Protein backbone atom coordinates (compact mmCIF):
# COMPACT_ATOMS: atom_id res chain seq x y z
CA UNK A 1 0.00 0.00 0.00
CA UNK A 2 1.43 3.34 -0.95
CA UNK A 3 0.84 6.53 0.92
CA UNK A 4 0.59 9.65 -1.20
CA UNK A 5 2.94 11.41 1.23
CA UNK A 6 5.83 9.15 0.19
CA UNK A 7 5.16 9.54 -3.51
CA UNK A 8 7.63 11.49 -5.59
CA UNK A 9 5.08 12.34 -8.26
CA UNK A 10 2.14 14.68 -7.65
CA UNK A 11 -1.29 13.05 -7.43
CA UNK A 12 -2.39 14.61 -10.73
CA UNK A 13 0.44 12.78 -12.53
CA UNK A 14 -0.01 9.46 -10.72
CA UNK A 15 -3.59 9.09 -11.90
CA UNK A 16 -2.60 9.68 -15.54
CA UNK A 17 -0.35 6.64 -15.78
CA UNK A 18 -1.15 3.52 -17.80
CA UNK A 19 -1.48 1.44 -14.63
CA UNK A 20 -4.97 1.86 -13.12
CA UNK A 21 -4.92 3.61 -9.74
CA UNK A 22 -7.41 2.89 -6.97
CA UNK A 23 -7.51 5.75 -4.50
CA UNK A 24 -8.85 5.20 -0.98
CA UNK A 25 -9.92 8.51 0.57
CA UNK A 26 -10.02 8.15 4.35
CA UNK A 27 -9.62 9.93 7.69
CA UNK A 28 -8.10 8.65 10.92
CA UNK A 29 -11.30 9.35 12.89
CA UNK A 30 -13.49 7.37 10.46
CA UNK A 31 -14.37 3.92 11.88
CA UNK A 32 -15.53 2.33 8.57
CA UNK A 33 -12.29 3.56 6.94
CA UNK A 34 -10.37 1.21 9.23
CA UNK A 35 -12.07 -1.74 7.50
CA UNK A 36 -10.53 -0.89 4.12
CA UNK A 37 -6.76 -1.56 4.62
CA UNK A 38 -7.08 -5.38 4.95
CA UNK A 39 -9.48 -5.44 1.97
CA UNK A 40 -7.08 -3.34 -0.12
CA UNK A 41 -4.12 -5.47 0.96
CA UNK A 42 -5.94 -8.60 -0.21
CA UNK A 43 -6.90 -6.87 -3.48
CA UNK A 44 -3.27 -5.88 -4.08
CA UNK A 45 -2.05 -9.42 -3.41
CA UNK A 46 -4.56 -10.78 -5.95
CA UNK A 47 -4.11 -8.12 -8.63
CA UNK A 48 -0.40 -7.38 -8.11
CA UNK A 49 1.13 -4.93 -10.57
CA UNK A 50 -2.12 -4.70 -12.54
CA UNK A 51 -3.22 -1.95 -10.12
CA UNK A 52 -1.72 0.74 -7.96
CA UNK A 53 -3.44 1.51 -4.64
CA UNK A 54 -3.02 4.86 -2.93
CA UNK A 55 -4.48 6.08 0.35
CA UNK A 56 -5.27 9.77 0.74
CA UNK A 57 -6.08 11.33 4.10
CA UNK A 58 -8.89 13.80 3.44
CA UNK A 59 -7.89 15.83 6.51
CA UNK A 60 -4.37 16.40 5.16
CA UNK A 61 -5.42 16.74 1.50
CA UNK A 62 -8.77 18.57 1.51
CA UNK A 63 -8.09 20.13 -1.90
CA UNK A 64 -7.89 16.70 -3.57
CA UNK A 65 -11.03 15.51 -1.75
CA UNK A 66 -12.92 18.62 -2.84
CA UNK A 67 -11.71 18.34 -6.45
CA UNK A 68 -13.14 14.81 -6.72
CA UNK A 69 -16.30 15.61 -4.74
CA UNK A 70 -15.49 13.18 -1.94
CA UNK A 71 -18.40 13.73 0.43
CA UNK A 72 -18.50 10.44 2.32
CA UNK A 73 -15.60 8.31 3.46
CA UNK A 74 -14.24 5.78 2.91
CA UNK A 75 -14.48 6.75 -0.73
CA UNK A 76 -12.88 4.73 -3.49
CA UNK A 77 -12.09 6.16 -6.91
CA UNK A 78 -10.66 4.14 -9.77
CA UNK A 79 -8.58 6.20 -12.19
CA UNK A 80 -7.13 5.06 -15.49
CA UNK A 81 -5.09 7.42 -17.67
CA UNK A 82 -6.51 10.40 -15.79
CA UNK A 83 -10.16 9.37 -16.20
CA UNK A 84 -12.48 8.36 -13.38
CA UNK A 85 -13.82 4.91 -14.24
CA UNK A 86 -15.69 4.34 -10.99
CA UNK A 87 -16.35 6.02 -7.64
CA UNK A 88 -18.17 4.79 -4.57
CA UNK A 89 -18.47 5.83 -0.94
CA UNK A 90 -18.57 3.21 1.79
CA UNK A 91 -16.84 -0.07 2.51
CA UNK A 92 -16.67 -2.43 -0.46
CA UNK A 93 -15.80 -6.07 0.19
CA UNK A 94 -12.84 -7.56 -1.70
CA UNK A 95 -14.65 -9.94 -4.14
CA UNK A 96 -17.08 -7.20 -5.17
CA UNK A 97 -14.29 -4.61 -5.41
CA UNK A 98 -12.12 -6.85 -7.59
CA UNK A 99 -15.09 -7.66 -9.85
CA UNK A 100 -15.99 -3.97 -10.27
CA UNK A 101 -12.39 -3.01 -11.08
CA UNK A 102 -11.93 -5.80 -13.62
CA UNK A 103 -15.28 -4.94 -15.23
CA UNK A 104 -14.46 -1.21 -15.47
CA UNK A 105 -11.00 -1.88 -16.91
CA UNK A 106 -12.48 -4.17 -19.58
CA UNK A 107 -14.90 -1.41 -20.58
CA UNK A 108 -12.27 1.34 -20.75
C-alpha positions in Angstrom: 0.0 0.0 0.0 1.4 3.3 -1.0 0.8 6.5 0.9 0.6 9.7 -1.2 2.9 11.4 1.2 5.8 9.1 0.2 5.2 9.5 -3.5 7.6 11.5 -5.6 5.1 12.3 -8.3 2.1 14.7 -7.7 -1.3 13.1 -7.4 -2.4 14.6 -10.7 0.4 12.8 -12.5 0.0 9.5 -10.7 -3.6 9.1 -11.9 -2.6 9.7 -15.5 -0.3 6.6 -15.8 -1.2 3.5 -17.8 -1.5 1.4 -14.6 -5.0 1.9 -13.1 -4.9 3.6 -9.7 -7.4 2.9 -7.0 -7.5 5.8 -4.5 -8.8 5.2 -1.0 -9.9 8.5 0.6 -10.0 8.1 4.3 -9.6 9.9 7.7 -8.1 8.6 10.9 -11.3 9.3 12.9 -13.5 7.4 10.5 -14.4 3.9 11.9 -15.5 2.3 8.6 -12.3 3.6 6.9 -10.4 1.2 9.2 -12.1 -1.7 7.5 -10.5 -0.9 4.1 -6.8 -1.6 4.6 -7.1 -5.4 5.0 -9.5 -5.4 2.0 -7.1 -3.3 -0.1 -4.1 -5.5 1.0 -5.9 -8.6 -0.2 -6.9 -6.9 -3.5 -3.3 -5.9 -4.1 -2.1 -9.4 -3.4 -4.6 -10.8 -6.0 -4.1 -8.1 -8.6 -0.4 -7.4 -8.1 1.1 -4.9 -10.6 -2.1 -4.7 -12.5 -3.2 -2.0 -10.1 -1.7 0.7 -8.0 -3.4 1.5 -4.6 -3.0 4.9 -2.9 -4.5 6.1 0.3 -5.3 9.8 0.7 -6.1 11.3 4.1 -8.9 13.8 3.4 -7.9 15.8 6.5 -4.4 16.4 5.2 -5.4 16.7 1.5 -8.8 18.6 1.5 -8.1 20.1 -1.9 -7.9 16.7 -3.6 -11.0 15.5 -1.7 -12.9 18.6 -2.8 -11.7 18.3 -6.4 -13.1 14.8 -6.7 -16.3 15.6 -4.7 -15.5 13.2 -1.9 -18.4 13.7 0.4 -18.5 10.4 2.3 -15.6 8.3 3.5 -14.2 5.8 2.9 -14.5 6.7 -0.7 -12.9 4.7 -3.5 -12.1 6.2 -6.9 -10.7 4.1 -9.8 -8.6 6.2 -12.2 -7.1 5.1 -15.5 -5.1 7.4 -17.7 -6.5 10.4 -15.8 -10.2 9.4 -16.2 -12.5 8.4 -13.4 -13.8 4.9 -14.2 -15.7 4.3 -11.0 -16.3 6.0 -7.6 -18.2 4.8 -4.6 -18.5 5.8 -0.9 -18.6 3.2 1.8 -16.8 -0.1 2.5 -16.7 -2.4 -0.5 -15.8 -6.1 0.2 -12.8 -7.6 -1.7 -14.7 -9.9 -4.1 -17.1 -7.2 -5.2 -14.3 -4.6 -5.4 -12.1 -6.9 -7.6 -15.1 -7.7 -9.8 -16.0 -4.0 -10.3 -12.4 -3.0 -11.1 -11.9 -5.8 -13.6 -15.3 -4.9 -15.2 -14.5 -1.2 -15.5 -11.0 -1.9 -16.9 -12.5 -4.2 -19.6 -14.9 -1.4 -20.6 -12.3 1.3 -20.8 
